[in-house]
Amino acid sequence: MTTRSPVIDLRQITKRFGNFTAVHSIDLSIGEGEFFTIVGPSGSGKTTVLRMLAGLESPTGGDILLRGQRINDVPANRRPTCMVFQSLALFPHRTVGQNIEFPLKIRDVAPEERRKRALQLMAQLRLPESYYGKNVTKCSGGERQRVALARALAYNPDILFFDEPLSAIDYKLRKTLEKELKDIHRETGKTFIYITHSLEEAMVMSDRIGVMRQGRLVQVGTPNEIYTAPNSKFVSEFIGDVNIVPVRLVNGNTLQSDELGAQFVAPPMPSGFAAGHLVVRPESLRIIERREDAENALRGKLYNEYALGSRIQYQVRVGEQVFIVERLRQQALGKQRDSDVLIGWNTADSILVGD
Amino acid sequence: MAEISAHETVSGQLPAAKPAAWRLGPGRANAVPIILFLLIGFAAPLLAVIGYSFMPPRTFGLWQTPTLENYVSVFTGTSYISFLWSLGLGAATVLLLAVICYPVAYGLARVFGRWSTLLTLLFTIPLFVSENVRIYGWILFFIKNGVLLGTFKAWFGVEPESWLFTQGIIVLGMVYVYLPFMLFPMTLGVSMVPKETRDAAFDLGATRWQVFKEVDLPLSMPGIVIGFLLSFVLAVGAIAEAKVLGGQKVIPITHDIEIAFTYSQNWPLGSALAVLLMLVVGALVLLVLRRFDLDTILGRR
């Protein structure tokens, strides 16, 4: 990713609303043609960052550079960027065609030319040609997504912003649209900057992900880096099911868990590490026969199991702590509830993080 | 059927379930009082007025041979001039109100924030005072040696001509009196335009003016249209402004109707005028609502 020349540079971008600081001094560089996703819980400041990039909000401090040019004071309508809004913000009093043609009409493109371009985009986004004269309010949720994207593409921006456009869509359609969006990204070669509160969604589509928390960018990396090497408990938890054990370093590379009364082998740790959290993903946690089968082991009771389709999740209780173990469906355990089980993991599959 | 009813009367018993055609369902049965009330209070007077308009002039019976004489005399006499004045003053009032109210409505809906409530209240308070009293207030303000001219004379020693008893002051009075009826629907209309939709238009390259023209105006149109209709219907039916502020320099149609019914005791002529006014205003309302289908504007259909 670093080989790409940067298209957008954020230099210590800060945004304050009265006494409230929504965005704390963010530094970020996004490459030409990259699919970059900002992830964070609601209120983490991600939408504010996007609105500043789009020019709908101006930063209180810091600079926004577009290919090296400072664009802080360039209004949204003169930036080569375009946003797909959370509400989609389609024009309800216009047809599908008129919606898509809006940016062209604004630029005084001739009607025949506009129509041609709109139909082209509709074909690209798999909207039937007959929808050209249809009122947008009569389109389904998925169709409206496509109209909104087509309208943004008609503007022909260098950078496209997405403010959680898929959040109100049901699961199955969302999965389809995520893939379509990634295909469109490939076809157009434009820079996509996407916002979501779902790291899962971010993982599917993005080249790189930035995780935001309380107005700060806490980690930036590829989906793989974020998944396998989260730099904090917050990031590790954000991806969904995860096993976290509070631990402290007792000597050399031995970790002590006071709650579990157990000791583990420490994976590579941040320098100066004294206490923190040991993270093991459910698919790295195994159910084993003998203690020797894994480098770290715990004895617990099988409490519940959940079928996830191709996989099965087991909930194992060790004292008060709940562990989640994931297995392929073909390797189902076939054990009774409350039976004793041994869970274990290899040190290389665990991660040590701070808060 | 008749036999069965006779039998019922004798036995004094109602059958368990008789789908009698004359019996009303609970919904309709409950609507009967309000239907009667509307028939007596609303439809009957209206029908009487329409009936009177076809009676010979200066008569008071409703059962004479119908004639079109009253309608003819409207156009041969001077009443049509009153008609034109009423429509003209109404149109001028509505146009002025639109220009004045849109910025205020925009401010109330978007800019003033929590001050909007207070401002709305200030716009509402005058409605608690009788219209006539408020209009007489304007007389005191504009009259010779009154608030405006008296002060002017005291400070500068010159005394300009009073604006009272001109067409302009009539329009001013109507603008003042009917302002809330334009302002509030308009404010509602402006506040119905979603912020993200305006942002989207701006983001797609539109200038502020284009955002206004392409998004704000069409999407707030329901409120604007309702404001136009409300204030126009009221302004065309206005009488006090022309009488008091205009000093009868201009005779609006409502004044003609009043004279016909009172001073000249010509009910049929007054009725014909009233019917014509209703037709003109009604046709206009229908026309506007047809042109601006509110549901279509809102994208609900």
Interface residues (C-beta under 8 A of the other chain):
Chain A: A54 G55 L56 P75 A76 N77 R78 T81 C82 M83 F85 Q86 S87 A89 L90 F91 P92 H93 F102 P103 I106 R107 N135 V136 T137 R151 A152 Y155
Chain B: P194 E196 T197 D199 A200 A201 F202 D203 L204 G205 A206 T207 Q210 E214 V215 P218 L219 T296 I297 L298 G299 R300
